[in-house]
Amino acid sequence: MSVSVDQVAEAMFQLVTETHGKKSLKAMDLTKAMIEKFGAAECDKELCKHAIRQLMDSGRCIYSYLGGSYITLPPDKA
């Protein structure tokens, strides 16, 4: 059974929500966490890239630039 982009995006959103205000996550942090969660056979970097794009396009998450590029919740949802 393969993991869908929607499932990965939802898991990423949950992780960003849980760590909001405590830890800033980079795209690679999310990618590594999803590969660890779902397994390398089910989830790869390309799938994670699509999931991150889906979160950005939907407005559920935004990029924040503080000495690096981080994925965070938009100010109105934080």
C-alpha positions in Angstrom: 0.0 0.0 0.0 1.5 3.3 -1.1 1.1 6.5 0.9 -0.7 9.4 -0.8 0.5 13.0 -1.0 -2.6 13.9 1.1 -1.6 11.6 3.9 2.0 12.9 4.0 0.8 16.5 3.8 -1.6 15.9 6.7 1.1 14.2 8.8 3.5 17.1 8.0 0.8 19.6 9.0 0.3 17.8 12.4 4.1 17.9 13.0 4.3 21.6 12.2 1.3 22.3 14.5 2.8 20.3 17.4 6.2 22.0 17.2 4.9 25.5 16.5 6.5 28.0 18.9 8.9 25.3 20.2 11.0 24.4 17.3 11.4 25.7 13.7 11.3 22.9 11.1 13.1 23.0 7.7 11.8 21.2 4.7 14.5 18.5 5.1 13.4 18.0 8.8 9.9 17.3 7.6 11.1 15.0 4.8 13.3 13.0 7.2 10.4 12.7 9.8 8.0 11.5 7.1 10.4 8.9 5.7 11.0 7.7 9.3 7.2 7.6 10.0 6.1 5.9 6.8 9.3 4.0 5.8 11.6 4.6 2.9 9.7 2.1 0.7 6.5 4.0 1.0 7.7 7.6 1.2 10.5 9.3 -0.7 11.9 12.8 -1.1 9.8 13.5 -4.2 6.5 12.6 -2.5 7.5 14.8 0.5 8.3 17.7 -2.0 4.8 17.4 -3.4 3.2 17.3 0.0 5.1 20.5 1.1 4.0 22.2 -2.1 0.4 21.2 -1.4 0.6 22.7 2.1 2.1 25.9 0.7 -0.5 26.2 -2.1 -3.4 25.6 0.2 -2.2 28.2 2.7 -2.0 25.8 5.6 1.7 26.5 6.0 4.1 29.2 4.9 7.8 29.6 4.5 9.5 31.8 7.1 13.0 33.2 6.5 15.1 33.6 9.7 18.7 32.8 8.8 17.3 29.9 6.8 14.1 28.7 5.2 11.6 27.3 7.7 8.1 25.9 7.4 5.6 27.4 9.8 1.9 28.1 10.4 0.6 31.4 8.9 0.3 34.2 11.5 -3.6 34.1 11.5 -3.6 30.3 12.3 -0.9 30.3 14.9 
